[in-house]
Amino acid sequence: MLGNVATQVEGALEFDPVECKIVGNAEAANLLRSDYRQGWSL
């Protein structure tokens, strides 16, 4: 998933494996997570 996000934004990405999120790039961080329809969750 992280590789797919990296192809959609320019520049290097910094990933925090403990928090499981991208640091320093809000656009990429938004692409990493999705909002699910009500009643569905992961």
CHARMM internal coordinates of N, CA and C (Angstrom, degrees):
IC EDIT
DIST 1 N 1 CA 1.4444
DIST 1 CA 1 C 1.5243
ANGL 1 N 1 CA 1 C 110.16
DIST 1 C 2 N 1.3207
ANGL 1 CA 1 C 2 N 115.68
DIHE 1 N 1 CA 1 C 2 N -41.33
DIST 2 N 2 CA 1.4589
ANGL 1 C 2 N 2 CA 119.68
DIHE 1 CA 1 C 2 N 2 CA -179.43
DIST 2 CA 2 C 1.5297
ANGL 2 N 2 CA 2 C 110.93
DIHE 1 C 2 N 2 CA 2 C -62.57
DIST 2 C 3 N 1.3155
ANGL 2 CA 2 C 3 N 116.67
DIHE 2 N 2 CA 2 C 3 N -37.61
DIST 3 N 3 CA 1.4674
ANGL 2 C 3 N 3 CA 120.90
DIHE 2 CA 2 C 3 N 3 CA 177.44
DIST 3 CA 3 C 1.5154
ANGL 3 N 3 CA 3 C 112.02
DIHE 2 C 3 N 3 CA 3 C -63.45
DIST 3 C 4 N 1.3213
ANGL 3 CA 3 C 4 N 117.59
DIHE 3 N 3 CA 3 C 4 N -38.56
DIST 4 N 4 CA 1.4641
ANGL 3 C 4 N 4 CA 121.07
DIHE 3 CA 3 C 4 N 4 CA 177.35
DIST 4 CA 4 C 1.5168
ANGL 4 N 4 CA 4 C 111.24
DIHE 3 C 4 N 4 CA 4 C -64.51
DIST 4 C 5 N 1.3137
ANGL 4 CA 4 C 5 N 117.18
DIHE 4 N 4 CA 4 C 5 N -40.73
DIST 5 N 5 CA 1.4636
ANGL 4 C 5 N 5 CA 121.25
DIHE 4 CA 4 C 5 N 5 CA 178.31
DIST 5 CA 5 C 1.5286
ANGL 5 N 5 CA 5 C 109.74
DIHE 4 C 5 N 5 CA 5 C -65.20
DIST 5 C 6 N 1.3270
ANGL 5 CA 5 C 6 N 117.00
DIHE 5 N 5 CA 5 C 6 N -40.51
DIST 6 N 6 CA 1.4676
ANGL 5 C 6 N 6 CA 121.35
DIHE 5 CA 5 C 6 N 6 CA -178.47
DIST 6 CA 6 C 1.5265
ANGL 6 N 6 CA 6 C 112.30
DIHE 5 C 6 N 6 CA 6 C -61.93
DIST 6 C 7 N 1.3308
ANGL 6 CA 6 C 7 N 118.17
DIHE 6 N 6 CA 6 C 7 N -28.71
DIST 7 N 7 CA 1.4580
ANGL 6 C 7 N 7 CA 120.46
DIHE 6 CA 6 C 7 N 7 CA 179.13
DIST 7 CA 7 C 1.5273
ANGL 7 N 7 CA 7 C 112.21
DIHE 6 C 7 N 7 CA 7 C -78.08
DIST 7 C 8 N 1.3314
ANGL 7 CA 7 C 8 N 117.33
DIHE 7 N 7 CA 7 C 8 N -15.00
DIST 8 N 8 CA 1.4570
ANGL 7 C 8 N 8 CA 120.96
DIHE 7 CA 7 C 8 N 8 CA -176.07
DIST 8 CA 8 C 1.5241
ANGL 8 N 8 CA 8 C 114.25
DIHE 7 C 8 N 8 CA 8 C -97.54
DIST 8 C 9 N 1.3218
ANGL 8 CA 8 C 9 N 117.86
DIHE 8 N 8 CA 8 C 9 N -10.02
DIST 9 N 9 CA 1.4620
ANGL 8 C 9 N 9 CA 121.44
DIHE 8 CA 8 C 9 N 9 CA 179.09
DIST 9 CA 9 C 1.5311
ANGL 9 N 9 CA 9 C 109.07
DIHE 8 C 9 N 9 CA 9 C -125.90
DIST 9 C 10 N 1.3140
ANGL 9 CA 9 C 10 N 115.44
DIHE 9 N 9 CA 9 C 10 N 158.15
DIST 10 N 10 CA 1.4569
ANGL 9 C 10 N 10 CA 119.98
DIHE 9 CA 9 C 10 N 10 CA 178.54
DIST 10 CA 10 C 1.5179
ANGL 10 N 10 CA 10 C 110.28
DIHE 9 C 10 N 10 CA 10 C -93.69
DIST 10 C 11 N 1.3207
ANGL 10 CA 10 C 11 N 115.26
DIHE 10 N 10 CA 10 C 11 N 149.18
DIST 11 N 11 CA 1.4528
ANGL 10 C 11 N 11 CA 120.81
DIHE 10 CA 10 C 11 N 11 CA 176.91
DIST 11 CA 11 C 1.5175
ANGL 11 N 11 CA 11 C 112.33
DIHE 10 C 11 N 11 CA 11 C 91.49
DIST 11 C 12 N 1.3132
ANGL 11 CA 11 C 12 N 113.86
DIHE 11 N 11 CA 11 C 12 N 172.08
DIST 12 N 12 CA 1.4629
ANGL 11 C 12 N 12 CA 121.08
DIHE 11 CA 11 C 12 N 12 CA -179.43
DIST 12 CA 12 C 1.5222
ANGL 12 N 12 CA 12 C 110.29
DIHE 11 C 12 N 12 CA 12 C -78.46
DIST 12 C 13 N 1.3213
ANGL 12 CA 12 C 13 N 115.96
DIHE 12 N 12 CA 12 C 13 N 150.72
DIST 13 N 13 CA 1.4550
ANGL 12 C 13 N 13 CA 121.72
DIHE 12 CA 12 C 13 N 13 CA 177.44
DIST 13 CA 13 C 1.5190
ANGL 13 N 13 CA 13 C 109.62
DIHE 12 C 13 N 13 CA 13 C -113.11
DIST 13 C 14 N 1.3181
ANGL 13 CA 13 C 14 N 115.10
DIHE 13 N 13 CA 13 C 14 N 143.62
DIST 14 N 14 CA 1.4647
ANGL 13 C 14 N 14 CA 120.71
DIHE 13 CA 13 C 14 N 14 CA 174.56
DIST 14 CA 14 C 1.5196
ANGL 14 N 14 CA 14 C 107.22
DIHE 13 C 14 N 14 CA 14 C -112.30
DIST 14 C 15 N 1.3343
ANGL 14 CA 14 C 15 N 116.11
DIHE 14 N 14 CA 14 C 15 N 122.23
DIST 15 N 15 CA 1.4551
ANGL 14 C 15 N 15 CA 122.05
DIHE 14 CA 14 C 15 N 15 CA -176.51
DIST 15 CA 15 C 1.5161
ANGL 15 N 15 CA 15 C 110.01
DIHE 14 C 15 N 15 CA 15 C -111.03
DIST 15 C 16 N 1.3200
ANGL 15 CA 15 C 16 N 116.46
DIHE 15 N 15 CA 15 C 16 N 131.09
DIST 16 N 16 CA 1.4631
ANGL 15 C 16 N 16 CA 122.53
DIHE 15 CA 15 C 16 N 16 CA 176.80
DIST 16 CA 16 C 1.5275
ANGL 16 N 16 CA 16 C 107.59
DIHE 15 C 16 N 16 CA 16 C -97.96
DIST 16 C 17 N 1.3467
ANGL 16 CA 16 C 17 N 118.09
DIHE 16 N 16 CA 16 C 17 N 104.13
DIST 17 N 17 CA 1.4650
ANGL 16 C 17 N 17 CA 120.05
DIHE 16 CA 16 C 17 N 17 CA -176.08
DIST 17 CA 17 C 1.5303
ANGL 17 N 17 CA 17 C 113.70
DIHE 16 C 17 N 17 CA 17 C -69.20
DIST 17 C 18 N 1.3083
ANGL 17 CA 17 C 18 N 118.07
DIHE 17 N 17 CA 17 C 18 N -24.87
DIST 18 N 18 CA 1.4638
ANGL 17 C 18 N 18 CA 120.68
DIHE 17 CA 17 C 18 N 18 CA 179.54
DIST 18 CA 18 C 1.5261
ANGL 18 N 18 CA 18 C 110.04
DIHE 17 C 18 N 18 CA 18 C -70.43
DIST 18 C 19 N 1.3307
ANGL 18 CA 18 C 19 N 116.47
DIHE 18 N 18 CA 18 C 19 N -46.82
DIST 19 N 19 CA 1.4675
ANGL 18 C 19 N 19 CA 121.87
DIHE 18 CA 18 C 19 N 19 CA 179.78
DIST 19 CA 19 C 1.5247
ANGL 19 N 19 CA 19 C 111.91
DIHE 18 C 19 N 19 CA 19 C -86.22
DIST 19 C 20 N 1.3332
ANGL 19 CA 19 C 20 N 117.40
DIHE 19 N 19 CA 19 C 20 N -12.51
DIST 20 N 20 CA 1.4664
ANGL 19 C 20 N 20 CA 124.36
DIHE 19 CA 19 C 20 N 20 CA -179.18
DIST 20 CA 20 C 1.5296
ANGL 20 N 20 CA 20 C 111.13
DIHE 19 C 20 N 20 CA 20 C 57.79
DIST 20 C 21 N 1.3609
ANGL 20 CA 20 C 21 N 115.62
DIHE 20 N 20 CA 20 C 21 N 49.47
DIST 21 N 21 CA 1.4535
ANGL 20 C 21 N 21 CA 119.47
DIHE 20 CA 20 C 21 N 21 CA 177.34
DIST 21 CA 21 C 1.5171
ANGL 21 N 21 CA 21 C 110.97
DIHE 20 C 21 N 21 CA 21 C -149.70
DIST 21 C 22 N 1.3255
ANGL 21 CA 21 C 22 N 115.51
DIHE 21 N 21 CA 21 C 22 N 162.59
DIST 22 N 22 CA 1.4541
ANGL 21 C 22 N 22 CA 122.63
DIHE 21 CA 21 C 22 N 22 CA 179.59
DIST 22 CA 22 C 1.5135
ANGL 22 N 22 CA 22 C 108.64
DIHE 21 C 22 N 22 CA 22 C -88.02
DIST 22 C 23 N 1.3314
ANGL 22 CA 22 C 23 N 115.89
DIHE 22 N 22 CA 22 C 23 N 134.85
DIST 23 N 23 CA 1.4575
ANGL 22 C 23 N 23 CA 122.03
DIHE 22 CA 22 C 23 N 23 CA -176.92
DIST 23 CA 23 C 1.5353
ANGL 23 N 23 CA 23 C 109.14
DIHE 22 C 23 N 23 CA 23 C -105.99
DIST 23 C 24 N 1.3198
ANGL 23 CA 23 C 24 N 116.93
DIHE 23 N 23 CA 23 C 24 N 134.56
DIST 24 N 24 CA 1.4531
ANGL 23 C 24 N 24 CA 121.94
DIHE 23 CA 23 C 24 N 24 CA 171.29
DIST 24 CA 24 C 1.5138
ANGL 24 N 24 CA 24 C 116.25
DIHE 23 C 24 N 24 CA 24 C 84.48
DIST 24 C 25 N 1.3275
ANGL 24 CA 24 C 25 N 119.34
DIHE 24 N 24 CA 24 C 25 N 5.95
DIST 25 N 25 CA 1.4517
ANGL 24 C 25 N 25 CA 121.44
DIHE 24 CA 24 C 25 N 25 CA 177.77
DIST 25 CA 25 C 1.5334
ANGL 25 N 25 CA 25 C 107.55
DIHE 24 C 25 N 25 CA 25 C -144.70
DIST 25 C 26 N 1.3262
ANGL 25 CA 25 C 26 N 115.86
DIHE 25 N 25 CA 25 C 26 N 97.48
DIST 26 N 26 CA 1.4643
ANGL 25 C 26 N 26 CA 121.26
DIHE 25 CA 25 C 26 N 26 CA -175.20
DIST 26 CA 26 C 1.5254
ANGL 26 N 26 CA 26 C 112.17
DIHE 25 C 26 N 26 CA 26 C -64.48
DIST 26 C 27 N 1.3214
ANGL 26 CA 26 C 27 N 116.92
DIHE 26 N 26 CA 26 C 27 N -37.20
DIST 27 N 27 CA 1.4659
ANGL 26 C 27 N 27 CA 120.42
DIHE 26 CA 26 C 27 N 27 CA 179.82
DIST 27 CA 27 C 1.5294
ANGL 27 N 27 CA 27 C 110.46
DIHE 26 C 27 N 27 CA 27 C -62.21
DIST 27 C 28 N 1.3175
ANGL 27 CA 27 C 28 N 116.51
DIHE 27 N 27 CA 27 C 28 N -47.07
DIST 28 N 28 CA 1.4642
ANGL 27 C 28 N 28 CA 120.67
DIHE 27 CA 27 C 28 N 28 CA 179.43
DIST 28 CA 28 C 1.5208
ANGL 28 N 28 CA 28 C 111.21
DIHE 27 C 28 N 28 CA 28 C -66.41
DIST 28 C 29 N 1.3165
ANGL 28 CA 28 C 29 N 117.66
DIHE 28 N 28 CA 28 C 29 N -37.85
DIST 29 N 29 CA 1.4631
ANGL 28 C 29 N 29 CA 121.30
DIHE 28 CA 28 C 29 N 29 CA 179.04
DIST 29 CA 29 C 1.5296
ANGL 29 N 29 CA 29 C 110.51
DIHE 28 C 29 N 29 CA 29 C -62.54
DIST 29 C 30 N 1.3245
ANGL 29 CA 29 C 30 N 117.31
DIHE 29 N 29 CA 29 C 30 N -38.14
DIST 30 N 30 CA 1.4661
ANGL 29 C 30 N 30 CA 120.97
DIHE 29 CA 29 C 30 N 30 CA 178.36
DIST 30 CA 30 C 1.5207
ANGL 30 N 30 CA 30 C 111.38
DIHE 29 C 30 N 30 CA 30 C -68.56
DIST 30 C 31 N 1.3323
ANGL 30 CA 30 C 31 N 117.45
DIHE 30 N 30 CA 30 C 31 N -33.57
DIST 31 N 31 CA 1.4569
ANGL 30 C 31 N 31 CA 120.65
DIHE 30 CA 30 C 31 N 31 CA 178.63
DIST 31 CA 31 C 1.5239
ANGL 31 N 31 CA 31 C 112.45
DIHE 30 C 31 N 31 CA 31 C -72.01
DIST 31 C 32 N 1.3145
ANGL 31 CA 31 C 32 N 117.00
DIHE 31 N 31 CA 31 C 32 N -25.31
DIST 32 N 32 CA 1.4625
ANGL 31 C 32 N 32 CA 121.18
DIHE 31 CA 31 C 32 N 32 CA -178.03
DIST 32 CA 32 C 1.5195
ANGL 32 N 32 CA 32 C 112.08
DIHE 31 C 32 N 32 CA 32 C -72.04
DIST 32 C 33 N 1.3113
ANGL 32 CA 32 C 33 N 117.66
DIHE 32 N 32 CA 32 C 33 N -31.44
DIST 33 N 33 CA 1.4655
ANGL 32 C 33 N 33 CA 122.18
DIHE 32 CA 32 C 33 N 33 CA -178.78
DIST 33 CA 33 C 1.5183
ANGL 33 N 33 CA 33 C 110.12
DIHE 32 C 33 N 33 CA 33 C -112.23
DIST 33 C 34 N 1.3157
ANGL 33 CA 33 C 34 N 116.68
DIHE 33 N 33 CA 33 C 34 N 147.44
DIST 34 N 34 CA 1.4600
ANGL 33 C 34 N 34 CA 122.28
DIHE 33 CA 33 C 34 N 34 CA 178.39
DIST 34 CA 34 C 1.5203
ANGL 34 N 34 CA 34 C 109.93
DIHE 33 C 34 N 34 CA 34 C -123.27
DIST 34 C 35 N 1.3179
ANGL 34 CA 34 C 35 N 115.58
DIHE 34 N 34 CA 34 C 35 N 147.47
DIST 35 N 35 CA 1.4625
ANGL 34 C 35 N 35 CA 120.64
DIHE 34 CA 34 C 35 N 35 CA 171.96
DIST 35 CA 35 C 1.5247
ANGL 35 N 35 CA 35 C 107.26
DIHE 34 C 35 N 35 CA 35 C -86.99
DIST 35 C 36 N 1.3076
ANGL 35 CA 35 C 36 N 116.42
DIHE 35 N 35 CA 35 C 36 N 132.99
DIST 36 N 36 CA 1.4544
ANGL 35 C 36 N 36 CA 121.44
DIHE 35 CA 35 C 36 N 36 CA -179.13
DIST 36 CA 36 C 1.5118
ANGL 36 N 36 CA 36 C 110.15
DIHE 35 C 36 N 36 CA 36 C -103.29
DIST 36 C 37 N 1.3280
ANGL 36 CA 36 C 37 N 114.78
DIHE 36 N 36 CA 36 C 37 N 154.03
DIST 37 N 37 CA 1.4711
ANGL 36 C 37 N 37 CA 120.14
DIHE 36 CA 36 C 37 N 37 CA 177.35
DIST 37 CA 37 C 1.5353
ANGL 37 N 37 CA 37 C 109.76
DIHE 36 C 37 N 37 CA 37 C -59.79
DIST 37 C 38 N 1.3059
ANGL 37 CA 37 C 38 N 115.59
DIHE 37 N 37 CA 37 C 38 N 153.17
DIST 38 N 38 CA 1.4527
ANGL 37 C 38 N 38 CA 120.58
DIHE 37 CA 37 C 38 N 38 CA 179.02
DIST 38 CA 38 C 1.5301
ANGL 38 N 38 CA 38 C 109.35
DIHE 37 C 38 N 38 CA 38 C -58.76
DIST 38 C 39 N 1.3125
ANGL 38 CA 38 C 39 N 115.48
DIHE 38 N 38 CA 38 C 39 N 135.03
DIST 39 N 39 CA 1.4526
ANGL 38 C 39 N 39 CA 121.46
DIHE 38 CA 38 C 39 N 39 CA -178.45
DIST 39 CA 39 C 1.5252
ANGL 39 N 39 CA 39 C 113.46
DIHE 38 C 39 N 39 CA 39 C 98.33
DIST 39 C 40 N 1.3469
ANGL 39 CA 39 C 40 N 117.24
DIHE 39 N 39 CA 39 C 40 N -10.71
DIST 40 N 40 CA 1.4647
ANGL 39 C 40 N 40 CA 122.40
DIHE 39 CA 39 C 40 N 40 CA 179.54
DIST 40 CA 40 C 1.5193
ANGL 40 N 40 CA 40 C 109.23
DIHE 39 C 40 N 40 CA 40 C -118.48
DIST 40 C 41 N 1.3074
ANGL 40 CA 40 C 41 N 116.73
DIHE 40 N 40 CA 40 C 41 N 142.12
DIST 41 N 41 CA 1.4630
ANGL 40 C 41 N 41 CA 120.29
DIHE 40 CA 40 C 41 N 41 CA 177.59
DIST 41 CA 41 C 1.5174
ANGL 41 N 41 CA 41 C 109.56
DIHE 40 C 41 N 41 CA 41 C -156.44
DIST 41 C 42 N 1.3046
ANGL 41 CA 41 C 42 N 115.28
DIHE 41 N 41 CA 41 C 42 N 161.80
DIST 42 N 42 CA 1.4681
ANGL 41 C 42 N 42 CA 122.09
DIHE 41 CA 41 C 42 N 42 CA 174.10
DIST 42 CA 42 C 1.4846
ANGL 42 N 42 CA 42 C 109.00
DIHE 41 C 42 N 42 CA 42 C -124.25
END
COOR INIT
IC SEED 1 N 1 CA 1 C
IC BUILD
